[in-house]
Amino acid sequence: MTAKVNDGCISCGACVAACPEVFRFNDDGVAEAYKEVAPECESTAMEARDDCPVSVIDISE
């Protein structure tokens, strides 16, 4: 699975806190998905997507 943080990230850090194995802050201070979503991280990546206050995370297979 792949994750993507689209434009509109407000740098709240919810995704980074929920799933640091997939999300981190980039040099501009906004979140980015920097790794593929491993099977053991699927549930936390989905949680990060679902809890995003501005709904800018997409996850696809």
PDB file of N, CA, C and O in Angstrom:
ATOM      1  N   MET A   1       0.829  -1.178   0.000  1.00  0.00           N
ATOM      2  CA  MET A   1       0.000   0.000   0.000  1.00  0.00           C
ATOM      3  C   MET A   1       0.877   1.245   0.000  1.00  0.00           C
ATOM      4  O   MET A   1       1.990   1.251   0.524  1.00  0.00           O
ATOM      5  N   THR A   2       0.346   2.283  -0.596  1.00  0.00           N
ATOM      6  CA  THR A   2       1.051   3.551  -0.590  1.00  0.00           C
ATOM      7  C   THR A   2       0.169   4.621   0.046  1.00  0.00           C
ATOM      8  O   THR A   2      -1.057   4.586  -0.063  1.00  0.00           O
ATOM      9  N   ALA A   3       0.810   5.554   0.699  1.00  0.00           N
ATOM     10  CA  ALA A   3       0.117   6.682   1.315  1.00  0.00           C
ATOM     11  C   ALA A   3       0.641   7.952   0.686  1.00  0.00           C
ATOM     12  O   ALA A   3       1.789   8.024   0.248  1.00  0.00           O
ATOM     13  N   LYS A   4      -0.219   8.950   0.650  1.00  0.00           N
ATOM     14  CA  LYS A   4       0.169  10.251   0.119  1.00  0.00           C
ATOM     15  C   LYS A   4      -0.519  11.327   0.938  1.00  0.00           C
ATOM     16  O   LYS A   4      -1.707  11.225   1.245  1.00  0.00           O
ATOM     17  N   VAL A   5       0.234  12.359   1.289  1.00  0.00           N
ATOM     18  CA  VAL A   5      -0.329  13.529   1.946  1.00  0.00           C
ATOM     19  C   VAL A   5      -0.470  14.605   0.876  1.00  0.00           C
ATOM     20  O   VAL A   5       0.523  15.082   0.328  1.00  0.00           O
ATOM     21  N   ASN A   6      -1.706  14.979   0.586  1.00  0.00           N
ATOM     22  CA  ASN A   6      -1.994  15.963  -0.457  1.00  0.00           C
ATOM     23  C   ASN A   6      -1.809  17.385   0.058  1.00  0.00           C
ATOM     24  O   ASN A   6      -1.612  17.607   1.252  1.00  0.00           O
ATOM     25  N   ASP A   7      -1.875  18.333  -0.856  1.00  0.00           N
ATOM     26  CA  ASP A   7      -1.812  19.748  -0.486  1.00  0.00           C
ATOM     27  C   ASP A   7      -2.923  20.066   0.503  1.00  0.00           C
ATOM     28  O   ASP A   7      -4.022  19.518   0.417  1.00  0.00           O
ATOM     29  N   GLY A   8      -2.632  20.932   1.417  1.00  0.00           N
ATOM     30  CA  GLY A   8      -3.619  21.340   2.411  1.00  0.00           C
ATOM     31  C   GLY A   8      -3.276  20.885   3.810  1.00  0.00           C
ATOM     32  O   GLY A   8      -4.018  21.169   4.751  1.00  0.00           O
ATOM     33  N   CYS A   9      -2.166  20.186   3.968  1.00  0.00           N
ATOM     34  CA  CYS A   9      -1.729  19.751   5.295  1.00  0.00           C
ATOM     35  C   CYS A   9      -1.546  20.977   6.186  1.00  0.00           C
ATOM     36  O   CYS A   9      -0.944  21.970   5.779  1.00  0.00           O
ATOM     37  N   ILE A  10      -2.074  20.891   7.412  1.00  0.00           N
ATOM     38  CA  ILE A  10      -1.969  22.012   8.349  1.00  0.00           C
ATOM     39  C   ILE A  10      -0.892  21.783   9.414  1.00  0.00           C
ATOM     40  O   ILE A  10      -0.814  22.527  10.392  1.00  0.00           O
ATOM     41  N   SER A  11      -0.078  20.769   9.225  1.00  0.00           N
ATOM     42  CA  SER A  11       1.055  20.475  10.117  1.00  0.00           C
ATOM     43  C   SER A  11       0.633  20.190  11.548  1.00  0.00           C
ATOM     44  O   SER A  11       1.339  20.556  12.487  1.00  0.00           O
ATOM     45  N   CYS A  12      -0.511  19.540  11.724  1.00  0.00           N
ATOM     46  CA  CYS A  12      -0.989  19.250  13.081  1.00  0.00           C
ATOM     47  C   CYS A  12      -0.203  18.115  13.736  1.00  0.00           C
ATOM     48  O   CYS A  12      -0.090  18.062  14.961  1.00  0.00           O
ATOM     49  N   GLY A  13       0.338  17.215  12.927  1.00  0.00           N
ATOM     50  CA  GLY A  13       1.140  16.128  13.454  1.00  0.00           C
ATOM     51  C   GLY A  13       0.373  14.889  13.848  1.00  0.00           C
ATOM     52  O   GLY A  13       0.968  13.945  14.368  1.00  0.00           O
ATOM     53  N   ALA A  14      -0.929  14.857  13.619  1.00  0.00           N
ATOM     54  CA  ALA A  14      -1.727  13.689  14.011  1.00  0.00           C
ATOM     55  C   ALA A  14      -1.251  12.419  13.304  1.00  0.00           C
ATOM     56  O   ALA A  14      -1.148  11.365  13.932  1.00  0.00           O
ATOM     57  N   CYS A  15      -0.965  12.510  12.017  1.00  0.00           N
ATOM     58  CA  CYS A  15      -0.531  11.320  11.284  1.00  0.00           C
ATOM     59  C   CYS A  15       0.861  10.872  11.724  1.00  0.00           C
ATOM     60  O   CYS A  15       1.130   9.675  11.831  1.00  0.00           O
ATOM     61  N   VAL A  16       1.733  11.829  11.976  1.00  0.00           N
ATOM     62  CA  VAL A  16       3.095  11.512  12.426  1.00  0.00           C
ATOM     63  C   VAL A  16       3.049  10.823  13.784  1.00  0.00           C
ATOM     64  O   VAL A  16       3.794   9.875  14.030  1.00  0.00           O
ATOM     65  N   ALA A  17       2.175  11.299  14.659  1.00  0.00           N
ATOM     66  CA  ALA A  17       2.043  10.690  15.990  1.00  0.00           C
ATOM     67  C   ALA A  17       1.420   9.304  15.903  1.00  0.00           C
ATOM     68  O   ALA A  17       1.826   8.396  16.628  1.00  0.00           O
ATOM     69  N   ALA A  18       0.441   9.133  15.024  1.00  0.00           N
ATOM     70  CA  ALA A  18      -0.260   7.857  14.923  1.00  0.00           C
ATOM     71  C   ALA A  18       0.566   6.787  14.224  1.00  0.00           C
ATOM     72  O   ALA A  18       0.502   5.614  14.591  1.00  0.00           O
ATOM     73  N   CYS A  19       1.342   7.184  13.219  1.00  0.00           N
ATOM     74  CA  CYS A  19       2.065   6.197  12.405  1.00  0.00           C
ATOM     75  C   CYS A  19       3.409   6.748  11.924  1.00  0.00           C
ATOM     76  O   CYS A  19       3.568   7.043  10.739  1.00  0.00           O
ATOM     77  N   PRO A  20       4.377   6.889  12.834  1.00  0.00           N
ATOM     78  CA  PRO A  20       5.683   7.419  12.430  1.00  0.00           C
ATOM     79  C   PRO A  20       6.464   6.486  11.505  1.00  0.00           C
ATOM     80  O   PRO A  20       7.477   6.887  10.933  1.00  0.00           O
ATOM     81  N   GLU A  21       6.003   5.253  11.357  1.00  0.00           N
ATOM     82  CA  GLU A  21       6.655   4.326  10.436  1.00  0.00           C
ATOM     83  C   GLU A  21       6.379   4.697   8.984  1.00  0.00           C
ATOM     84  O   GLU A  21       7.080   4.236   8.083  1.00  0.00           O
ATOM     85  N   VAL A  22       5.358   5.532   8.748  1.00  0.00           N
ATOM     86  CA  VAL A  22       4.975   5.913   7.387  1.00  0.00           C
ATOM     87  C   VAL A  22       5.045   7.425   7.176  1.00  0.00           C
ATOM     88  O   VAL A  22       5.422   7.877   6.094  1.00  0.00           O
ATOM     89  N   PHE A  23       4.689   8.212   8.190  1.00  0.00           N
ATOM     90  CA  PHE A  23       4.596   9.664   8.054  1.00  0.00           C
ATOM     91  C   PHE A  23       5.673  10.382   8.864  1.00  0.00           C
ATOM     92  O   PHE A  23       6.077   9.926   9.933  1.00  0.00           O
ATOM     93  N   ARG A  24       6.124  11.506   8.332  1.00  0.00           N
ATOM     94  CA  ARG A  24       7.083  12.368   9.033  1.00  0.00           C
ATOM     95  C   ARG A  24       6.877  13.793   8.533  1.00  0.00           C
ATOM     96  O   ARG A  24       6.152  14.017   7.564  1.00  0.00           O
ATOM     97  N   PHE A  25       7.514  14.751   9.192  1.00  0.00           N
ATOM     98  CA  PHE A  25       7.498  16.130   8.724  1.00  0.00           C
ATOM     99  C   PHE A  25       8.652  16.322   7.752  1.00  0.00           C
ATOM    100  O   PHE A  25       9.764  15.853   7.997  1.00  0.00           O
ATOM    101  N   ASN A  26       8.385  17.013   6.650  1.00  0.00           N
ATOM    102  CA  ASN A  26       9.458  17.311   5.702  1.00  0.00           C
ATOM    103  C   ASN A  26      10.132  18.633   6.077  1.00  0.00           C
ATOM    104  O   ASN A  26       9.804  19.229   7.103  1.00  0.00           O
ATOM    105  N   ASP A  27      11.056  19.082   5.259  1.00  0.00           N
ATOM    106  CA  ASP A  27      11.809  20.306   5.549  1.00  0.00           C
ATOM    107  C   ASP A  27      10.933  21.559   5.565  1.00  0.00           C
ATOM    108  O   ASP A  27      11.315  22.575   6.145  1.00  0.00           O
ATOM    109  N   ASP A  28       9.769  21.492   4.935  1.00  0.00           N
ATOM    110  CA  ASP A  28       8.836  22.623   4.922  1.00  0.00           C
ATOM    111  C   ASP A  28       7.900  22.612   6.127  1.00  0.00           C
ATOM    112  O   ASP A  28       7.084  23.520   6.286  1.00  0.00           O
ATOM    113  N   GLY A  29       8.012  21.591   6.978  1.00  0.00           N
ATOM    114  CA  GLY A  29       7.190  21.515   8.176  1.00  0.00           C
ATOM    115  C   GLY A  29       5.819  20.915   7.975  1.00  0.00           C
ATOM    116  O   GLY A  29       4.978  20.984   8.871  1.00  0.00           O
ATOM    117  N   VAL A  30       5.574  20.323   6.809  1.00  0.00           N
ATOM    118  CA  VAL A  30       4.305  19.638   6.579  1.00  0.00           C
ATOM    119  C   VAL A  30       4.550  18.134   6.527  1.00  0.00           C
ATOM    120  O   VAL A  30       5.663  17.676   6.268  1.00  0.00           O
ATOM    121  N   ALA A  31       3.501  17.388   6.775  1.00  0.00           N
ATOM    122  CA  ALA A  31       3.637  15.935   6.806  1.00  0.00           C
ATOM    123  C   ALA A  31       3.812  15.379   5.400  1.00  0.00           C
ATOM    124  O   ALA A  31       3.326  15.938   4.417  1.00  0.00           O
ATOM    125  N   GLU A  32       4.523  14.258   5.343  1.00  0.00           N
ATOM    126  CA  GLU A  32       4.688  13.526   4.096  1.00  0.00           C
ATOM    127  C   GLU A  32       4.729  12.044   4.414  1.00  0.00           C
ATOM    128  O   GLU A  32       5.111  11.644   5.514  1.00  0.00           O
ATOM    129  N   ALA A  33       4.338  11.241   3.453  1.00  0.00           N
ATOM    130  CA  ALA A  33       4.487   9.798   3.562  1.00  0.00           C
ATOM    131  C   ALA A  33       5.845   9.470   2.951  1.00  0.00           C
ATOM    132  O   ALA A  33       6.087   9.744   1.776  1.00  0.00           O
ATOM    133  N   TYR A  34       6.713   8.891   3.741  1.00  0.00           N
ATOM    134  CA  TYR A  34       8.078   8.652   3.255  1.00  0.00           C
ATOM    135  C   TYR A  34       8.391   7.180   3.042  1.00  0.00           C
ATOM    136  O   TYR A  34       9.473   6.849   2.556  1.00  0.00           O
ATOM    137  N   LYS A  35       7.475   6.296   3.392  1.00  0.00           N
ATOM    138  CA  LYS A  35       7.675   4.861   3.196  1.00  0.00           C
ATOM    139  C   LYS A  35       6.381   4.226   2.728  1.00  0.00           C
ATOM    140  O   LYS A  35       5.293   4.768   2.928  1.00  0.00           O
ATOM    141  N   GLU A  36       6.517   3.075   2.107  1.00  0.00           N
ATOM    142  CA  GLU A  36       5.347   2.265   1.777  1.00  0.00           C
ATOM    143  C   GLU A  36       4.685   1.823   3.087  1.00  0.00           C
ATOM    144  O   GLU A  36       5.344   1.713   4.121  1.00  0.00           O
ATOM    145  N   VAL A  37       3.400   1.576   3.026  1.00  0.00           N
ATOM    146  CA  VAL A  37       2.668   1.100   4.197  1.00  0.00           C
ATOM    147  C   VAL A  37       2.868  -0.408   4.286  1.00  0.00           C
ATOM    148  O   VAL A  37       2.308  -1.157   3.486  1.00  0.00           O
ATOM    149  N   ALA A  38       3.657  -0.855   5.245  1.00  0.00           N
ATOM    150  CA  ALA A  38       3.911  -2.275   5.445  1.00  0.00           C
ATOM    151  C   ALA A  38       2.663  -2.921   6.047  1.00  0.00           C
ATOM    152  O   ALA A  38       1.878  -2.249   6.716  1.00  0.00           O
ATOM    153  N   PRO A  39       2.480  -4.211   5.814  1.00  0.00           N
ATOM    154  CA  PRO A  39       1.292  -4.887   6.345  1.00  0.00           C
ATOM    155  C   PRO A  39       1.077  -4.681   7.848  1.00  0.00           C
ATOM    156  O   PRO A  39      -0.061  -4.549   8.298  1.00  0.00           O
ATOM    157  N   GLU A  40       2.145  -4.653   8.609  1.00  0.00           N
ATOM    158  CA  GLU A  40       2.010  -4.481  10.054  1.00  0.00           C
ATOM    159  C   GLU A  40       1.634  -3.054  10.456  1.00  0.00           C
ATOM    160  O   GLU A  40       1.290  -2.806  11.612  1.00  0.00           O
ATOM    161  N   CYS A  41       1.698  -2.122   9.513  1.00  0.00           N
ATOM    162  CA  CYS A  41       1.354  -0.717   9.785  1.00  0.00           C
ATOM    163  C   CYS A  41       0.028  -0.294   9.166  1.00  0.00           C
ATOM    164  O   CYS A  41      -0.378   0.859   9.313  1.00  0.00           O
ATOM    165  N   GLU A  42      -0.646  -1.199   8.482  1.00  0.00           N
ATOM    166  CA  GLU A  42      -1.870  -0.827   7.775  1.00  0.00           C
ATOM    167  C   GLU A  42      -2.911  -0.195   8.691  1.00  0.00           C
ATOM    168  O   GLU A  42      -3.497   0.831   8.347  1.00  0.00           O
ATOM    169  N   SER A  43      -3.141  -0.790   9.839  1.00  0.00           N
ATOM    170  CA  SER A  43      -4.205  -0.272  10.718  1.00  0.00           C
ATOM    171  C   SER A  43      -3.857   1.111  11.260  1.00  0.00           C
ATOM    172  O   SER A  43      -4.742   1.961  11.360  1.00  0.00           O
ATOM    173  N   THR A  44      -2.607   1.362  11.610  1.00  0.00           N
ATOM    174  CA  THR A  44      -2.251   2.683  12.131  1.00  0.00           C
ATOM    175  C   THR A  44      -2.212   3.724  11.017  1.00  0.00           C
ATOM    176  O   THR A  44      -2.515   4.891  11.262  1.00  0.00           O
ATOM    177  N   ALA A  45      -1.846   3.329   9.805  1.00  0.00           N
ATOM    178  CA  ALA A  45      -1.877   4.259   8.668  1.00  0.00           C
ATOM    179  C   ALA A  45      -3.324   4.641   8.348  1.00  0.00           C
ATOM    180  O   ALA A  45      -3.607   5.806   8.067  1.00  0.00           O
ATOM    181  N   MET A  46      -4.222   3.689   8.387  1.00  0.00           N
ATOM    182  CA  MET A  46      -5.648   3.972   8.157  1.00  0.00           C
ATOM    183  C   MET A  46      -6.201   4.867   9.263  1.00  0.00           C
ATOM    184  O   MET A  46      -7.008   5.759   9.002  1.00  0.00           O
ATOM    185  N   GLU A  47      -5.767   4.625  10.486  1.00  0.00           N
ATOM    186  CA  GLU A  47      -6.181   5.472  11.608  1.00  0.00           C
ATOM    187  C   GLU A  47      -5.697   6.909  11.388  1.00  0.00           C
ATOM    188  O   GLU A  47      -6.437   7.864  11.625  1.00  0.00           O
ATOM    189  N   ALA A  48      -4.461   7.051  10.938  1.00  0.00           N
ATOM    190  CA  ALA A  48      -3.922   8.383  10.656  1.00  0.00           C
ATOM    191  C   ALA A  48      -4.743   9.071   9.572  1.00  0.00           C
ATOM    192  O   ALA A  48      -5.054  10.256   9.682  1.00  0.00           O
ATOM    193  N   ARG A  49      -5.088   8.336   8.538  1.00  0.00           N
ATOM    194  CA  ARG A  49      -5.927   8.905   7.468  1.00  0.00           C
ATOM    195  C   ARG A  49      -7.295   9.323   7.999  1.00  0.00           C
ATOM    196  O   ARG A  49      -7.766  10.427   7.723  1.00  0.00           O
ATOM    197  N   ASP A  50      -7.916   8.447   8.750  1.00  0.00           N
ATOM    198  CA  ASP A  50      -9.267   8.712   9.247  1.00  0.00           C
ATOM    199  C   ASP A  50      -9.301   9.850  10.260  1.00  0.00           C
ATOM    200  O   ASP A  50     -10.303  10.559  10.358  1.00  0.00           O
ATOM    201  N   ASP A  51      -8.219  10.033  11.015  1.00  0.00           N
ATOM    202  CA  ASP A  51      -8.173  11.079  12.043  1.00  0.00           C
ATOM    203  C   ASP A  51      -7.632  12.413  11.543  1.00  0.00           C
ATOM    204  O   ASP A  51      -7.580  13.378  12.305  1.00  0.00           O
ATOM    205  N   CYS A  52      -7.228  12.482  10.278  1.00  0.00           N
ATOM    206  CA  CYS A  52      -6.697  13.728   9.723  1.00  0.00           C
ATOM    207  C   CYS A  52      -7.802  14.788   9.733  1.00  0.00           C
ATOM    208  O   CYS A  52      -8.849  14.593   9.117  1.00  0.00           O
ATOM    209  N   PRO A  53      -7.576  15.908  10.427  1.00  0.00           N
ATOM    210  CA  PRO A  53      -8.633  16.912  10.543  1.00  0.00           C
ATOM    211  C   PRO A  53      -8.973  17.632   9.242  1.00  0.00           C
ATOM    212  O   PRO A  53     -10.033  18.249   9.140  1.00  0.00           O
ATOM    213  N   VAL A  54      -8.096  17.562   8.252  1.00  0.00           N
ATOM    214  CA  VAL A  54      -8.365  18.227   6.978  1.00  0.00           C
ATOM    215  C   VAL A  54      -8.474  17.238   5.810  1.00  0.00           C
ATOM    216  O   VAL A  54      -8.552  17.645   4.651  1.00  0.00           O
ATOM    217  N   SER A  55      -8.478  15.951   6.122  1.00  0.00           N
ATOM    218  CA  SER A  55      -8.701  14.878   5.129  1.00  0.00           C
ATOM    219  C   SER A  55      -7.803  14.985   3.906  1.00  0.00           C
ATOM    220  O   SER A  55      -8.285  14.962   2.773  1.00  0.00           O
ATOM    221  N   VAL A  56      -6.495  15.101   4.131  1.00  0.00           N
ATOM    222  CA  VAL A  56      -5.559  15.211   3.006  1.00  0.00           C
ATOM    223  C   VAL A  56      -4.724  13.970   2.776  1.00  0.00           C
ATOM    224  O   VAL A  56      -3.793  13.998   1.972  1.00  0.00           O
ATOM    225  N   ILE A  57      -5.034  12.873   3.468  1.00  0.00           N
ATOM    226  CA  ILE A  57      -4.254  11.639   3.313  1.00  0.00           C
ATOM    227  C   ILE A  57      -5.018  10.647   2.445  1.00  0.00           C
ATOM    228  O   ILE A  57      -6.185  10.348   2.699  1.00  0.00           O
ATOM    229  N   ASP A  58      -4.343  10.146   1.419  1.00  0.00           N
ATOM    230  CA  ASP A  58      -4.896   9.090   0.565  1.00  0.00           C
ATOM    231  C   ASP A  58      -4.051   7.835   0.760  1.00  0.00           C
ATOM    232  O   ASP A  58      -2.824   7.905   0.833  1.00  0.00           O
ATOM    233  N   ILE A  59      -4.708   6.710   0.842  1.00  0.00           N
ATOM    234  CA  ILE A  59      -4.018   5.430   0.938  1.00  0.00           C
ATOM    235  C   ILE A  59      -4.600   4.516  -0.144  1.00  0.00           C
ATOM    236  O   ILE A  59      -5.817   4.365  -0.251  1.00  0.00           O
ATOM    237  N   SER A  60      -3.717   3.910  -0.943  1.00  0.00           N
ATOM    238  CA  SER A  60      -4.168   3.023  -2.014  1.00  0.00           C
ATOM    239  C   SER A  60      -3.302   1.786  -2.057  1.00  0.00           C
ATOM    240  O   SER A  60      -2.197   1.749  -1.515  1.00  0.00           O
ATOM    241  N   GLU A  61      -3.834   0.778  -2.714  1.00  0.00           N
ATOM    242  CA  GLU A  61      -3.091  -0.482  -2.837  1.00  0.00           C
ATOM    243  C   GLU A  61      -2.265  -0.504  -4.073  1.00  0.00           C
ATOM    244  O   GLU A  61      -1.574  -1.488  -4.337  1.00  0.00           O
TER     245      GLU A  61
END
